[in-house]
Amino acid sequence: MPNTPSGPRVGLFVTCLADMFRPSVAFATVKLLEQAGCTVEVPERQTCCGQPAFNSGDRKTTADIARQTIDAFDGYEYVVGPSGSCIGMLHYYPEVFEPSDSYYQRALDLKSRSFEVTSFLFDVIGADALQEQLKLLQFNHKVTYHDSCSGLRQLGIKQQPRELLQQVQGVELEEMEEAETCCGFGGTFCVKYPEISNRMVSNKTDNISNTGAHTLLGGDLGCLLNMAGKLKREGKAVEARHVVEILAGMADIPAIGEADYDLAQQL
């Protein structure tokens, strides 16, 4: 479906990790949204979602970030991002303000308009909007999927990415044991509790490796960076990619953690 002015006007929430470590995830998200008929814009005023401050108990900084984000995405029909964790944080914004604060109702409004990308494409736009494009893609590999904590438990993201993946030719999905178990990243958790975090990601990489999958997929870059790093250190030959890169036909870009990743040469 071509991008037309009549489609939903979407503000892309890029996320810090996509901006700093994996811009291809943001470009893939834009591509998918436009293929689904959306008009996509990227507000320049956006920064971090505020989750590190929120999780550390710094409510004042969180409120300052929330106000800026609310202002940046004012007027968009939807706000969409490639991260259940970051979009989940936007859903927490009403908790940051007192009901008497002028931003409280605006925070509730932003929450109602904010979606993780696979949920938006599947639940809001509808899988049929991308059916023709996805059927033209080829990814002849066994994959396994990690369910990130915020996306799964807060936003209910489970089947949406899997259903979209099944439309891509050649994809063989092999579920790992404990796919819904945390990888140990948890933002500041891995800094505060490194030994526990390391044990958790070790358990996760064992389960990934046991599937025999060629590629690990997921919907949150924090988790993927954590698991990709551990897989590399353990010498396990499993690639890690964000699910939108497969759905957007960008599998030719080197996997997460590959030294020759150069987005400029790929686009």
C-alpha positions in Angstrom: 0.0 0.0 0.0 1.6 3.3 -1.0 2.1 6.1 1.5 -0.8 8.6 1.0 -1.8 11.7 2.8 -5.1 9.9 3.9 -3.2 7.4 6.0 -2.6 7.8 9.7 -0.1 10.5 10.7 2.5 8.8 12.9 5.2 10.3 15.0 8.2 7.9 15.2 9.7 7.5 18.7 13.2 6.6 17.6 14.6 5.5 21.0 18.1 6.2 22.3 19.5 2.7 21.5 18.3 2.8 17.9 19.7 6.3 17.5 23.1 5.5 19.1 23.7 1.9 18.2 21.4 0.6 15.5 19.9 3.3 13.3 18.8 0.6 10.8 16.0 -0.3 13.3 14.6 3.2 13.0 14.8 3.2 9.2 13.2 -0.3 9.1 10.4 1.0 11.3 9.8 4.0 9.0 9.8 1.7 6.0 7.2 -0.7 7.4 4.9 2.1 8.6 5.0 3.8 5.1 4.4 0.4 3.4 1.3 0.1 5.7 0.1 3.5 4.4 1.1 5.8 7.2 2.6 9.2 6.9 5.6 9.2 9.2 7.4 12.1 10.8 10.3 12.2 13.3 10.0 15.0 15.8 13.4 16.6 16.4 12.6 17.6 20.0 12.3 14.0 21.2 15.1 12.6 23.5 15.1 9.7 26.0 11.8 8.3 27.2 12.9 8.9 30.8 13.0 5.2 31.9 16.5 5.3 33.5 15.5 8.2 35.7 12.1 6.7 36.4 13.5 3.3 37.5 16.1 5.1 39.6 13.4 7.0 41.5 14.3 10.4 40.1 10.7 11.6 39.5 11.6 15.2 38.9 13.9 14.4 35.9 11.3 11.9 34.7 8.6 14.6 34.7 10.9 17.0 32.9 11.5 14.4 30.2 7.9 13.5 30.0 6.8 17.1 29.5 9.2 17.4 26.6 8.1 14.2 25.0 4.4 15.1 25.4 5.1 18.4 23.7 7.2 16.8 20.9 4.4 14.4 20.0 1.5 16.6 20.3 -0.9 16.5 17.4 0.1 13.1 16.0 -2.6 10.5 15.5 -0.3 7.8 16.8 3.1 7.5 18.3 5.0 4.4 17.3 8.4 3.0 18.4 10.5 -0.1 17.9 10.7 -0.9 21.6 8.1 -2.3 24.0 10.3 -0.9 26.9 10.3 2.7 25.7 6.7 2.7 24.6 5.9 1.1 27.9 7.6 4.0 29.6 5.3 6.5 27.7 2.4 4.5 29.2 3.8 5.2 32.7 3.7 9.0 32.2 0.3 9.6 33.9 1.9 8.2 37.1 4.5 11.0 37.0 2.0 13.8 37.4 -0.6 14.7 39.9 -4.2 14.8 38.5 -4.2 18.6 39.1 -1.1 19.0 36.8 -1.9 20.3 33.3 0.2 17.5 31.8 -1.7 14.7 33.5 -4.6 14.6 30.9 -2.0 15.1 28.1 -0.1 12.1 29.5 -3.2 10.0 29.4 -3.8 11.1 25.8 -0.3 10.2 24.8 -0.6 6.8 26.4 -3.7 6.1 24.4 -1.9 6.9 21.1 1.4 5.1 21.8 2.2 1.7 20.4 5.1 -0.6 19.9 5.6 -1.2 16.1 4.6 -4.8 15.7 1.5 -4.3 17.9 0.6 -1.2 15.9 1.0 -3.0 12.6 -0.9 -6.1 13.7 -3.5 -4.7 16.1 -4.2 -1.2 14.7 -3.4 -1.2 11.0 -4.1 -4.9 10.5 -1.7 -7.6 9.2 -3.3 -7.6 5.7 -1.9 -4.1 5.1 1.6 -5.6 4.8 0.7 -9.0 3.5 1.8 -8.5 -0.1 5.1 -6.9 0.9 6.0 -9.6 3.4 5.2 -12.4 1.0 7.9 -11.0 -1.4 10.6 -11.3 1.3 12.9 -14.3 1.7 14.7 -15.3 4.9 15.7 -18.9 4.7 16.8 -19.5 8.3 15.6 -21.0 11.5 14.9 -18.2 14.0 14.0 -18.1 17.7 12.3 -15.2 19.4 12.9 -13.5 22.8 9.9 -11.9 24.5 11.1 -8.7 26.2 9.6 -8.1 29.7 7.9 -4.7 29.1 6.5 -5.6 25.7 5.1 -8.9 26.9 3.9 -8.1 30.4 2.9 -4.5 30.1 1.8 -4.2 26.5 0.7 -7.8 25.7 3.1 -8.3 22.8 3.5 -12.0 22.0 1.8 -13.3 18.9 2.0 -10.0 16.9 5.6 -10.3 15.8 5.3 -14.0 15.3 2.3 -13.7 13.1 4.0 -11.1 10.9 7.2 -13.2 10.7 5.2 -16.2 9.5 4.3 -14.3 6.4 8.0 -14.1 5.3 9.0 -16.9 3.0 11.6 -19.3 4.4 11.3 -18.3 8.1 11.3 -21.3 10.4 10.4 -20.3 14.0 11.8 -22.6 16.7 10.7 -21.5 20.2 13.3 -21.5 22.8 12.7 -22.7 26.4 11.8 -19.8 28.7 11.3 -17.4 25.8 9.4 -15.2 28.2 12.1 -15.1 30.9 14.1 -11.9 31.3 17.5 -11.8 29.6 19.1 -10.0 32.6 19.6 -6.6 31.0 16.8 -4.6 32.7 18.4 -1.2 32.0 20.0 -0.2 35.3 19.5 -3.7 36.8 22.5 -5.1 34.9 24.7 -2.3 36.4 23.4 -2.7 40.0 23.4 -6.5 40.0 26.1 -7.6 37.4 26.5 -11.2 38.7 22.8 -11.9 38.7 22.5 -10.3 35.3 25.3 -12.4 33.9 23.8 -15.6 35.1 20.4 -14.7 33.6 21.9 -13.9 30.2 24.0 -17.1 30.3 20.8 -19.2 30.9 19.2 -17.3 28.0 22.0 -17.9 25.5 22.0 -21.6 26.4 18.3 -21.8 25.6 18.9 -19.8 22.3 21.8 -22.1 21.3 19.8 -25.3 22.1 17.2 -24.4 19.4 19.8 -24.6 16.7 18.5 -21.3 15.4 20.6 -19.3 12.9 19.1 -16.0 14.1 17.9 -14.6 17.4 15.1 -12.0 17.0 13.4 -9.7 19.4 11.7 -6.3 19.7 13.9 -4.5 22.1 17.5 -3.4 21.3 18.6 -3.4 25.0 17.8 -7.1 25.3 19.3 -7.9 21.9 22.5 -6.0 22.6 22.9 -7.9 25.9 22.3 -11.3 24.4 24.3 -10.6 21.2 27.3 -9.6 23.3 27.0 -12.8 25.5 26.6 -15.0 22.4 29.8 -13.4 20.9 31.8 -13.9 24.1 30.7 -17.5 24.3 31.7 -18.1 20.7 28.1 -19.2 19.7 27.4 -18.7 16.0 23.9 -17.1 16.4 23.1 -13.8 14.8 21.0 -11.3 16.6 18.6 -8.9 14.8 15.6 -6.7 15.6 12.5 -8.2 14.1 11.7 -5.1 12.1 14.9 -5.6 10.1 13.6 -8.9 8.8 10.1 -7.6 8.2 11.4 -4.6 6.3 13.7 -6.8 4.1 16.9 -5.4 5.6 18.5 -8.7 6.5 21.5 -7.9 4.3 22.7 -5.5 7.0 25.3 -7.1 9.3 23.9 -8.5 12.5 24.0 -6.8 15.9 27.6 -6.8 17.2 29.2 -7.5 13.8 32.3 -5.3 13.3 31.5 -4.4 9.7 28.1 -2.8 10.4 28.0 0.4 8.4 24.5 1.7 7.8 25.6 4.3 5.3 26.8 1.6 2.9 23.7 -0.4 3.3 21.1 2.3 2.5 
